[in-house]
Amino acid sequence: MNHKQITTLWCSVIVEELIRQGAGFFCISPGSRSTPLTLAVAENPEARFRMFPDERSAGFFALGYAKATGMPAVLVCTSGTAVANYFPALIEASADARPMLVLSADRPFELLETGANQTIRQQDIFSTYTRWSFELPEPGTGTPLPALLSTIDHAVSKCLASPAGPVHLNLPFREPLEPEPPVPGHPWAEPLSVWRKSDQPWCQFELPVHEPPIECLSAVRKILAHAERPLFIAGSMDNSADGLAVSKLARLLGIPLFADLTSGIRLERNCIPWQLAFQNETLAERYRPDVVIHFGGQLIGKQPALAIRKHPPSHYIVVRQNPGRFGPDHNVTMRIEASPASIATALNTSRKPLQSFDCSTIFREATSLIDRTVCAPEQPVNEISAPRIVSSLTVSSHALFVANSMTARDMDTYAAPHADKPLRTGLNRGVSGIDGIISTAAGFSAGLDCPVTLLIGDISFLHDLNALSLLNHPSNPLIVIVVNNHGGGIFSFLPIASQTDRLDECFATPQEFDVESAARTFGLGYACPETNRNFSALYTEALKQRKSLVIEIRSNRQENLLLHRTLQERLRPIFENALCFGI
């Protein structure tokens, strides 16, 4: 076989094995050096793929797809800075334990570090952020094809093993790059004859199931049985079964449950929004749990960590299916690597239900105050009412994605629980960046195969503006709700706001771009409701449509700061008059 035939067969084998391993969705960015890989994907009838002009957007789309499906989308790009543009999404995937597989085309050996065009050092470019990084040889009959297949199998397994995360394969190709059908029956391809006749991967693998030792479970049961003021925390969790099991355990044992938005159970109808109570400084000062069991990963807000930091519990137990280190306050006394559902189920009979104070009346009073204060129908829609309305109206056939900064905090704190079952909710909380949010939400929608509502701030929206080009595709309809306060509103809440007169100049970065013009540029519908009533009606109607729409919520940073502080002051007496809470 000649060089073109060898390269064509080489790439077709890679693509076919990825598909057989379940990694059959490809995010491709156009380029010359990656031609053999791109055409191998396009020619395989079982491959599904999207084209992305921007590799950064492709990387975040792949991240959203992984959040939705638990499987890696395969990123394909040309050489040079193209591969570097994956880095922000890859860092997030690494921190949040999401599978991702990068196939970067590269120049051959003789062009490296010679000043050749579009050539950089690509091997190990992502350093420690990958679970595995490997450079394949250039296509050639000197390399056995079974070795190529087993390498692909190992790459997929490393993506999915605990902790899941990114894998990078660097693939050098020598010109010519155009494809040519390989010669049938060539001796080099003979070892694949049985593989070709089947639909199974070359090497199948099973991921390990982590079960805690009996002694460990016994110890936790004993600790919980003797606890006087226990607290459960539900942090970020990957699936609804974990969240449901933790929620059930809390109800069975009568133990307070602080459910973060990333847990998947924050929006459940019966969830008590403890975030509202923990804003109260007096409660944070007096609250002293003696045992904390933290299911899952990190939280959006600083509470209840601030309260626990003042009065460390005797036992702080973390349960998560991830071997990575977790515990920013270094107060973890026991770490269990297992699914939260398995541990929660094992603890169902660990003690008699706690005779706790019924706090439902207090929280009904608090939520009623919020609705009267900021959600009255004729009031202007604002940064608290918008997430509250969205959370109360989003239907189970829909999913929710929330950008970082103030939008995540406001949704976590002020969301109105209403769902009968967990609502799929996605956030990029691995490293909490504001980049690539629209792209991630689009990938989340494509992976779930359902419409998604995205709540996003104006700076995050601007940061990923070109991703609006993805939203006319039928596979990822998005309702994009842009909270526009003309800058970084979160900085108004930070101590720096009162310590400098250069807040706008150096931190808030005021923006005057036109959200409507941006939406129209990409052929998207646009609306800008003024009141809570208008917004509710508009959003209710949008939920019935399976198409993308941009909704702008106009806000003022100073008015928003005053609104938050006024609401917190009005909530204060409700919680200070009931500080016992039985906890």
DOFI-90512 format. One record per residue: residue in one letter; z negated, x negated, y negated of N, C-alpha, C, O in turn. Coordinates in steps of 0.05 Angstrom, whole numbers, plus 5000, padded with zeros to 4 digits. Each point is the difference from the previous one (the first is absolute). Layout:
N
aZXYZXYZXYZXY ...
END
This chain:
583
m500049835024500050174976500049824975498949795000 n502450314979500049854975497550074984498350175008 h501449704969497550034984499650294991497750095002 k504350054989499750274990499150195023498450174996 q502749795027499350165023497149965009498550185006 i500749564993497249935007498050134980498150125009 t502549864965498350124980499950305002497850124997 t504450015009500150295003498350095023498450194997 l501849675026498450085023497149954995498350165007 w501149614980497249934993498650224984497850085007 c503650014972498850204983499950285013498050154996 s503949925020500050255014497750025020498850215003 v500649565010497749995019497450044985498250155009 i501549724968497650034984499550294992497850115003 v504350024986499850274991499450195023498350184997 e503149795025499550185023497249975011498850215006 e500149554995497349975011497950124980498050115009 l502549864965498250134981499950305004497950134999 i504449995005500250295004498550075025498550205000 r501849655021498750065026497049984997498550135015 q500649704967497149974996498950214980497649994994 g504050194997499150214982500349934971499250164982 a501849605012500449924972503050044992501449814996 g499450445004502850064996500850104973502250104996 f496049874984500750084973500249744983498249844999 f504150134988500649754985500350054971501450194992 c497349654991500350014971501649754992499049785001 i503550264992501949784996500749974971500650204986 s499449565005501049934973502649845003500149825016 p501950254969502649875003500049704993498549924982 g503049935032500349714995502049885020500550115021 s500549664972502149875017498849875024501050045022 r496949804975498949855022498950185023500049925023 s499250324970498950185020502150185012499450195014 t503149764980502250175010499950055030500350235008 p499249575009500050055029497850205008500450175017 l497349804971497850195006500550284990499650205014 t501449824961500650264988502050155017499650245006 l502649635002502050145016499150065028500950195012 a497349644999498950065026498450265000500150165018 v498449884960498650254997501950244996499750205014 a502249764969501950224994501650085025500850235002 e499849585015501650065024498550115023501150105019 n496249894980498450115022499550304995498850074980 p502250105038499750294995497150105000499550224990 e498749635022497250085000498449914976497750084997 a503549754987498549894977500150204977502050134995 r495749894991499950154975499549804978498349825002 f503150224975499649804979500650134973501450204997 r497449674982500450064972500849744986499049795007 m502650244973500849774983498450004974499650214988 f499449555004498349974976501149774983500049775009 p500950294967501049794982497749804993500549774994 d497050335006497749844991498249955024498850195012 e500949564996498349935023497150074995498650065019 r500549924956497150074995499650295007498050075012 s503850104979499850295006500250055031498550165011 a503349695002500350035029497449935014499250135019 g499549664972497549915013497850224998498750055020 f501150074957498050214997500850265015498350145010 f504349924991500950225016499249965029499050195013 a501449574997499249935028497050035004499150095021 l499449844958497150035001499250305003498350075017 g502950104967499550295002500850115027498650175010 y503649745000500950095027497949925021499450165018 a499649604980497949915019497550164998498750065020 k500550014955497650174996500350275014498150105012 a504450004987500550275011500250005030499150185014 t502249614998500750005028498349815017499950045024 g498949764964498649805016501849805012499149825015 m503550194980502049825011501349844977500150104977 p500949665029501249844979502950094994501550065018 a499149964956502850014992500949714998498549834992 v504050125016501149725000501549954974501950134994 l497249674992501249924974502149785005499449815014 v503050234976502249815004501049924972500750174984 c499449575011500949904974501549745003500049875021 t501450064957501449754999498149774992497650044998 s503549734998498449764994499349984970501150154984 g497149675009499249954973497750174991498250075015 t501850014959497850154989499850295012498050134996 a504149955018499950275012497550035018498650194998 v500949615019497750025018497449984984498150135008 a501849734970497649974984499250274988497650054995 n504350135000499450264989498450185019499050204991 y500949735034498450165019497049934997498350155010 f501049644976497349895001497850214992498050025014 p502350124963497950194992499550215022497650065006 a504550055005499650215020498849885026498450125013 l502449634993499049875024497049944997498550025019 i500749904957497149954995498450265005497950005012 e503150224977498750265003499950075030497950105009 a504349865005500150075029498049835015498750105019 s501049654973498149825014497250094995498350015018 a501050054957497350084993499350275011497650055007 d504350134996499550275010500750035029499950225011 a500749565003500650005029502250195007499650185017 r502749804969502350165006502249835012500649794989 p500750305032502149845013502549984982500850194987 m500449585012502449954985501549765012498749805008 l503950224995501549795012502349924982501850164993 v498249594998502049894982501949825015499249825014 l503450244984502149835011501649894976501650144988 s497949615005501349884977502249825009499549815016 a502950244975502249815006499749754983499050014978 d501949775033499649744986502549835003501750055017 r498449744966502149805002499449825024497749975008 p504349905004499549825022498749744991499849944976 f499349905043498549764995501349814980498649904983 e504050065019501349804984500250084970500649834984 l498750425009500150084972497250014987499850034976 l498149945040497350014989499449764983500549775008 e498350274969499149794982502249814993499649755000 t502750364995502349844992501250094974501949894990 g496850314997501150124976502150215006501450094982 a498849995043501950215008499250274987497750054996 n504350114997499650254986498350195017500250025024 q498050134962498450225011498449905024499850145021 t499049634977498649885022497249924991499749854981 i498250265032497249934995498749945026501250035021 r496249894978498549955024498950275010498150104989 q503250015031499250275009498150005024498450195003 q501749605013498249995023497150004990499249834984 d499150355027497250024993499650074970497949924989 i504050214999499850064971497650184994498949994978 f500350185041497850194996497349895008498050134998 s502049625011497549855006498250175018500850105021 t496649924972498050125017500150315000498450125014 y503450004971500150294999501550125023500050255003 t501249595014501350115024498249975024498349835002 r502250355018498649975025501449795018498849885017 w503850094977501649795014502449944983501350184990 s499449575008502449914986501549815017498849815011 f503850234992501549835019502949984991501250184989 e499949585015502949964994501649995025499449835018 l502650344984501750005023502149774997500549914978 p500649995045502149814998502550134990500350255000 e501649594991502650124994501350105025499749885022 p501850344976501350115024501749795015501649864988 g498050125038501549815016499450035029497850105007 t504049835010499850045029497949815012499350025023 g499749794961497949825009497350145002498249905013 t501650334974497550155001500350235020501850174996 p496649855025500250235019499450264986498150024985 l503650185020499550264988497450135008498850144984 p500249825041497350105006497949904982498050144994 a502349614996498049894982500150154973498050044987 l504450035005500350164975498750275003498650094982 l501850045041498950265004496949995001498750174988 s500249645026497149985001498749934973497850084995 t503749784988499149954973499850254984498050044985 i504050135017500050264986497650175010498650134984 d501149875042497750165012497449904989498250164993 h501449585006497549894990499650074970497850054992 a504449954993499850064971499050294997498250054983 v502950145032499150284998497150035008498450144988 s500849725034497350025009498049894980497850114997 k502949674990498349894979499750184976498050014987 c504250145007499950204978497950215006498650094982 l501249995043498450245008497249935010498350175000 a501349585009497449935010497950014979500650004976 s496950025031497850024981499249724989499449835016 p500650144958500950194980503050004997501349795001 a499950454996502850024995500749864974498349954984 g504349995013500749864975502949905001501550065019 p499249784961502849904998500649775018498349845007 v504250155002501149785015502649924987501650174991 h498949575007502449904986501649835020499049805010 l503550284994501949845016502149904981501450164987 n499049585011502149884983502349935018499749865020 l502750234972502449975017502249864985501450124984 p499049625021502249864988502750075013500250035024 f501850004959502750065010502049814986499849944976 r502049965040502149824990502650164997500750175017 e500849784962502650144996502049915022499749785011 p502250394995500750264989498050225009498949985022 l500750224961498050205005501150275009498550175010 e504149874988501250265008499950035030500249805015 p499550444995499650045029502649995016502250024989 e497549935036502350015019498950075027498149885009 p503150325004498950095026499849775020501949845003 p495850145011499749785019501750045025500950225006 v499549555008501650015024498450125023497849915005 p503250305008498550135022499749805023501749845006 g496050185008499549845024499649714995500249845019 h499250084957499549714995497449915014498050155000 p502049625012497649915015497450004983497850045010 w502549914964497649994983498650274999497550024998 a504150205003498950274999499250115027498950225001 e501849645021499550115026497150075006499550205013 p498549644978497250075005499150274989497950105007 l503850014975499350264987501350245014499850224991 s501649735032501550225012498250235009500750234996 v497049725016498250215008498850144975499750245000 w499549604980498950114975502050194987499250214990 r503349725010502050174987500350275013500650204987 k499049815039500350255015497650194998500250235007 s497749664981497650174997499650074971501649924983 d496350235011499350064972497249904994498850084980 q500249745037497449894996500049734987502049855003 p495950084982499949734987499749795022499350055023 w501349704969499949775019497149975010499649965024 c498550064958497249975007498450234987499950034976 q498850135041498350214990497149894996499149835015 f499550274965497349914996498250244994500950204990 e496649775016497950204995498049884980499049785004 l500450374976498049914981497250045011499550205013 p498749614982497350035012498550234987500350064977 v498050065039498250224991497249884998498949915019 h500050104957497349884995497850215004499950204985 e498549765035497750175005497549844996499749795012 p498450314972497549854996498349995025500150195016 p498449604988498249985023497950225000499350104978 i499849985045498050205003497549934984498750174987 e500649575013497649914986500350054970498150074986 c504349905004500550044971499650304993498750064980 l502550115036499750294995497150095002499150164984 s499549735035497150075003498549914975498250154991 a502449624999498649904976500550184976498250074985 v504350025011500750174978498750285003498950114981 r501149995043498750265005497049994993498850184989 k499949605019497249964995499449984970498250124989 i503549734997499749974971500350274986498450074982 l503650085026500550254987497850215007499250164983 a499849825041497950195008497449964984498650204995 h500949564996497549954985500450004970498149954985 a504450095006500550004971498850244986500050225011 e498849734966498850224984502050114979500050234993 r501549594996501950074978502849885006500949834985 p500350255036502749895007502250104982499850214989 l502249635009502450074985502549915015500149775011 f501950404991502649935011502049964977500050154981 i501649645022502249954981502650005016500249875020 a501850284970502650005012501949864981500850124979 g500049635027501949864984502850045011500650205013 s501249624980502850045008500349995030498949835014 m502550374996500550035029502950065005501350134984 d499749795039502950015006500950275011502450074997 n495950085015500950245013498050234997497649954995 s503450295007498350244996497850035021497950114994 a502649795030498050035021497449854993497950115005 d502449664982497649854992498450164979497650045002 g503950064978498650154978498750255010497750064993 l503750095024498950245011497549965017498050154998 a502049635017497749945017497649934983497750085006 v502749764973497849934982498950244985497650044997 s504250144994499250244986498450185019497950114992 k502949915032498650175020497249895005498150155002 l501749585001497549875005498050064977497750065005 a503349914971498250054977499050294999497650044994 r504150155013499150285001498050055022498050144997 l502549745027498250045023497249904994498150125008 l501849654979497449874996498850064973497849914994 g503750234989498950074974499749774982498249994983 i503549805020499849764984502050004978502350065004 p496949874971501949994978502449815006499649795011 l502850304982502449855004501549964974500950194987 f499349555005501549934976502949945010500549795012 a501350404983502849975010501849914978500550144980 d500649625023501949904981502750135003500650115022 l501049904957502750125001501749885022501550145013 t498149604992501749865020499150065029501349925019 s496550234984499050075027501750225013499950035024 g501550124960501650225010498450265002501150215006 i496349794989498350245002498850084973498650204998 r502049654981499050074973500850274991498650144986 l503849955022501150254990499550235020501050234996 e497449725025499350225018498350214985498449934982 r501950325027498650224986497049975000498750074980 n500249825041497049985002499049734990497649955003 c504149884987499149744990498450024974500950144982 i496849745017498350004976500849754983499849785010 p501150264965500949784984497749844988499350034977 w499549805040497749854991500749814977498249904986 q504450055009500749834978498950114973499249844983 l500850425015498950124975497149934996499149944978 a499350075044497249954998499449714994498249934984 f503449895029499449724997500949884973499449774994 q501950404989500549914973497450014984499849874979 n498250275031497550034986498349755003499349935023 e500049944955498549755002497250035011499049835014 t499850404980497350055011500050025030498349895014 l503650264996500350025029500549735013498849935020 a503049924967500749735011497549825001499749835017 e498550214963497649844999498050085021498649835012 r501150444993497950095017500850025030498450025018 y504249984986501050055027499649755017500949784993 r497850255030499349775017500450065030498050055014 p504549964996500450045028498949775016500249774992 d498650295031499049785017502049915021499849775010 v502250404996502149925019502650114989500350234993 v501749595006502750084992501949935022500049775010 i501650424999502249955019502650054985500650224992 h500949565005502550014985502450005019500549805014 f500850434988502450025018502549944984500450104978 g501349725033502549944986499749774981498249835002 g503750164979500149774981498950064973498150144997 q503349754983498950004973500250274986501350185010 l497349844967499950244984501449964974500549774991 i500350454997501349994974498049934978500449824984 g497450335015498149974978497849805008499849915023 k498650024957497849825004497550135012498249875011 q501750404988497850145012500750075029502450045006 p495749965012497149964996499149715001497649945003 a504349874996499349725003498049914980498249845006 l502050264969498249924979497150095006498149854996 a501750395015497350105007498849845023497749935000 i504050025020499049855023499449714993498249885012 r503350014969499549724992497249974988498749805003 k500450414982497349994988497850015020497949884997 h502650285024497950045021501449975027500650205013 p499749564997501449955025498750145023497649995003 p504050155014498850145023499249795022500949774999 s497450325019499249825022502449945018500249785011 h501650414992502349965017502550104986500150234990 y501949605009502750084989502049935022500749775005 i500250445008501849975024502850084992500550214989 v501449615017502950054994501450055026499949845019 v501650384983501650075023503050024991500750184985 r500949635025502950014993501549855021499149815012 q503450294993501649885021501649774988502550014999 n496149794991501349784987498149765002497650024992 p503249755019498249785003499549844974498349825000 g503050264979499749854975497350034988498650205005 r500649614979497450014987500050224979501950044985 f495950115014499750224981497250024991498150015016 g501550004958497350034989499749844974498949785000 p502350324977499949844975497249944990499649804986 d498550375022497249954990498449835020497649954996 h503649975026498749835020497450125010498049865005 n502050404999497650145009500450135028498350155009 v503949785004500550125026498249875021499949765003 t498750415012498249905021501150025028499149875018 m503050304985501350035026502950084996500550184984 r501349695029502950074998501050075028499649855019 i501750384983501050105025503050034998501050164984 e500549705032502950025000500950215021500249945024 a500250304966500750235018501050224982499649994976 s501750215036501050224984497650174990498150055016 p501950034959497850174990499650255017497750095003 a504550025008499750245016498449955025498350175007 s502149605006498649955025497049974995498450095016 i500949774962497149964994498850264990497750075008 a503750084975498950254990499450195023498050145001 t503949885018499650175023497649925017498550175010 a501249564993497749905016497350054987498050005013 l502050054960497550044986499350304996498050064988 n503650125023499650284996497250105008498950184988 t500049705032497350095010497949794996498049995014 s502449844965498149784996497450084988498049855002 r501850394986497650084987500150304995502150135002 k495649984991499950284991501250024972499849814985 p501350425009501250034973497949954978497750085003 l503049794976498349944978499450264985501950154993 q495649905001499350244985500449934970498149954986 s504450075006500649924973500150234981500250245008 f499649704967500150204979502850114998501949845000 d498550424998502650124997501049964972499150124981 c502949705016501049924974502550154992501249954979 s499850245038502550134995499950164974502050014985 t495750115009499750154975500349824975501350084981 i497649685021500149824978502949914995500949994977 f500549955044502849914996501850234992502049964986 r497450295022501550234990499750034970501850064985 e495749895006499550014971501549784986501150054978 a498949715033501449784987503050054999501349964979 t499950135043502950055000500750234982502250004988 s496150205011500550224981500049904971501750094984 l496549735010499949894973502649844994501150034978 i499849825042502549844996502350204995501649954981 d498650265034502250194997499950134973502150054987 r495550025003499850134974500649814978501250074979 t498049685024500249804979502749894996501049974978 v500449965044502649864998502350145013502349924996 c497250295020502250135015500550294992501550145014 a497449954964500650274991503050034997501349824989 p499950415019502950035000501449934974502249885000 e496750204977501449964975499449734987501149944978 q497149905034499549744989502349815006501550045019 p498949754964502149815006499449865026497849925006 v504350045010499749855025499249714993501049894981 n497150005034498949744993499749835024500850075022 e498049694975499849815022498050065021499949885021 i498450324974498150105020501250255013499850035024 s501250154960501050255011502549965017500450145020 a501349664973502449965016499449935029501150135018 p497349664988499449955028498550235013500350055024 r498050094961498550225012501950235008499750125021 i502249944962502050215006501749925024500550165017 v500449594982501749905022498550025027501150095019 s496449814981498550015025499550285010499850055024 s499950144958499450275008502450165009499850205014 l502649714978502550155006501749875022501650145012 t498149604993501849875019499650125028497850045010 v504550035002500050135026500149815023500749764996 s498650335028499849825023502749895009500149795014 s502150344979502749905007500949784981502149895003 h496250054978500549804979498149765005498150035015 a502449754972498149775001499549914971501450084982 l496649755015499249914973499949704999499049875019 f502050024960499849714995498949964972501050134981 v497149695016498749964974500149714992499449825015 a501550144960500249724990497249904993498050154999 n501849594997497449884994499350044970501350144986 s496549735007498950024973498650274996498750105018 m501650034959498550244994500850245017498450175006 t504249855002500850235016498650015026499250215009 a500449565004498549995025497150084996498950155016 r499949744963497250064995499550304993498150125009 d503749994975499750284992500550195024498650195003 m503449745014500450175024497749985019499150205011 d499849564992497849955018497550164990498550115016 t501049884958497650124989500350314996498150155007 y504149944983500250274991501850185017500350244994 a500749665028501650175018498550245009497549995004 a503850245000498850255009500550035029502350085008 p495749885010500550035028500850285007498850204991 h503449835025500950275007501450015027500450215012 a500449564999501749995024498450085025497749925003 d503650235014498750075026500249775020498449995019 k503449834976500349765017500749764983500950044977 p498749725033500549764983502850004988501950055015 l498349904960502549984986500949704999498449834991 r504050115019500849735000500149894972501450104982 t497049695013499749894974500449705001498749865017 g503050034967500549715000499449874973500450124979 l498649645022499549834977500549715007499749935024 n501049914957500249715005497449864991499949894979 r498150135039497449894992499349745013497849904998 g504249985016499549735011499149804979497949885002 v503850104977499349834977500250164974499749884979 s500850385023499850194977501949934977499250034977 g503249885030501949944979501350254989499950215013 i501449764964501450234988503049985005501650164990 d499349635024502949965004501050145025498550035020 g504050064979501350115023499050275009500450075024 i498350084959498750255009502150215006499750145021 i502349904962502050205006501549945026500550175016 s500149574988501449925024498350055025501050105020 t496449844978498250055023499850305006500150085023 a499750084956499850295005502650115012499950175017 a502449714975502550095012500149925030500950165016 g498249604991499949925028498050175016500450065023 f497450014964497950185012501350275007499650105022 s501950014959501450255005502049985022500250185017 a501449614983502149965021498749975027501050115020 g496849744982498649965025498850255011500050055024 l498850124958498850255009502150225004499450205013 d502949764975502150215001499050264987500450225011 c498349754966499150234985499949934971499849774993 p500250444989499849944971497349884994498050055013 v501949804965497549874991499750044970501949994985 t495750065007499350004972498849744992498149905014 l502949974966499049744990498750054973501350094981 l496249835017498650014974499849714990498949835014 i502350114963500349734991499749984970500650184985 g498349595005499849954972502549894988501849925015 d498450084959502549924987500749715003502449935003 i495649894998500649725003501049945029501949855004 s496850285016501049975027502850125003501649895015 f498950334972502650135001502149804988502149975012 l497349924966501949814987500449755018502249905001 h495750015012500149765016502050035023501149805010 d499450445000501750045023502350204993500850165017 l500149834958501950204990502550015016501150225005 n500049555004502550015015499850145026502050075012 a495549984998499750145026500750304997500350135020 l500049974955500950274996502750045013500850235006 s500749554997502650025013499950095029501950095012 l495749885000499650085028499650305004500250105022 l499150044956498950275003502050225003499350235004 n503349714993502050205005500950015029501750155008 h497049685009500649995028498550235014497650044994 p503650115024498650235012497749935018498450175006 s501449575002497949935019497349954986498049985014 n501950004960497549954987499750154973500049884979 p499850395023499650164975497249954989498050025014 l501949924960497449944987499750174975501850034984 i495850095013499250124975498449784986497749955008 v503449934971498749784986498650104976501350094981 i496049915019498550094977499149764984498249845009 v502950124968499449764983497950074979500550174982 v497249715020497950044980500649794978499549765003 n501550334974500949834979498149994977500050184983 n498449615016498249974976500949764984498549894984 h504050035020501349794984498449735002499549874979 g499950055045498749755004498050005023499950205015 g498749584988498049985021497450134992498249884989 g501650385018497650154991497449915012497950044988 i502349835035497549915014498449804983497649985002 f503849874981498749794984498150124979498149874991 s502450395002498150134981497350055013498050044985 f501949955041497450055014498549755007497750015008 l503549764987498849745007498449894977500550074977 p497649755028498349884979501749874978499149994977 i503249905030501649864980500850184977500649904978 a499550365027500950194979498150004976500950044978 s496549915027498149994978499549724989498349964982 q503149855029499449724993502349864986499949764995 t502250385000502349884986501550214984500050245008 d501249684971501750194985503049965007501850104986 r498649755036502849955008500650135027501649905016 l497050324989500450145026502950085005501149945021 d500150194959502850085003501949765003501750005017 e497949814966501849774999500049845026502149915010 c495550045001499849825023499450135027500349865020 f499050394980499250125026501550265005501350035021 a498550174961501250265005503149995001501250185012 t500049634974502949974999501450274995501450105018 p498350014959501350264994503050005006501449804994 q499650425017502850025007501150264987498550204998 e504049794994501250234987502650085014501650134988 f498749805037502450075014500050305006497950135000 d504549985004500350295003500250075030502049945013 v496050204997499950075028502350195007501349975021 e499350224961502250185006502749855002501550065018 s499049764964502549845001500249855026502149975012 a495649914997500049855025500850195023501649925017 a497250324984500650185022502950084999501450005020 r499650074956502850094998502049785007502150055011 t497149704982501849775007500549995030502249925008 f495850155008500449985029500650275012499850045024 g501050164959500950255010497750185011500550165018 l497149804972497750155010499350234981500349974976 g498650245035498950214983497649914985498649825009 y500850314969497749924983498750254988501350204994 a496049785004498550214986497549884987499049795009 c500150354970497649904986498250244992500250094977 p498250015042498350234994497849924980499149785000 e500150424984498049944979497250105008498049874993 t501950355022497350115007499649985030501849965016 n495650084991499450005029501450235014500849975023 r499550264964501450225012502949935005501150055022 n500249834958502849935003500349795022501950025016 f496349794985500249795021499650125027501549935019 s496550254984499550125027502550155009500849985024 a500450184958502350165008502449825007501450045020 l499049754964502249825005499749855026501949985016 y495649924989499549855025500250185025501149925020 t497950324977500250195023502950055007500750015024 e501050024956502850055006501449755011501650025018 a497649754971501249745010499349955029501749895015 l496050204994499249965028501850155019500249935024 k501150284966501750165017502849885004501550075017 q499149734965502649885001499949735014497949864999 r504250075016500049745013501949814984502049915010 k497250044965501649824984498249864980497750094994 s503249694996498449834982499950124971502050124991 l495849834996499650104973498049824986498149905013 v502350054962498149844983498650194981501350144985 i496049875017498450164982498349814983498549845010 e501850194964498449834981497650154990500250224990 i497549655012497550104988499349824977499349775004 r500950334972499549844976497150004993498750215000 s500349564994497149974995499649804977501849864992 n495750134999499249814979497649845011498150125009 r502149624989497949835012497250054989498150025015 q501750014959497350044988499050285006497650035006 e504150174993499150275007499250015030498150145007 n503449715010499350005028497349875005498450095016 l501049694970497549865002497750194992497950025014 l502550134964498050184990499650235020497850095005 l504450015007499950225020498349915024498350155009 h502249615001498549905023497049984994498350085015 r501149804962497249964993498550274994497750035007 t503750154980498850264995499450155026497950125003 l504049875015499650135026497749885015498450155012 q501449594989497849875014497350074988498150045014 e501849994960497550084986499350285007497650075004 r504350114999499550275006499250045030498650185007 l502449645010499250005028497349885005498750065020 r500449774962497549865004497650175007498749955020 p500750264964497650165007500250155027497950055012 i504550014997500350135025498949835023498550095017 f502249654982499249835022497149894995498649955019 e500650014956497349904996497950215005497749935005 n503050324995498250225007499750035030498450165009 a503249705006500050025029500249735013501649965018 l496849864972500349725009499249955029500949805012 c497550385000499249955027502350005019500449825016 f501350394984502350035017499349975029501750005018 g495849964988499249965028501049735011500149975025 i500549844958501149745010498349774989500649775006 
END
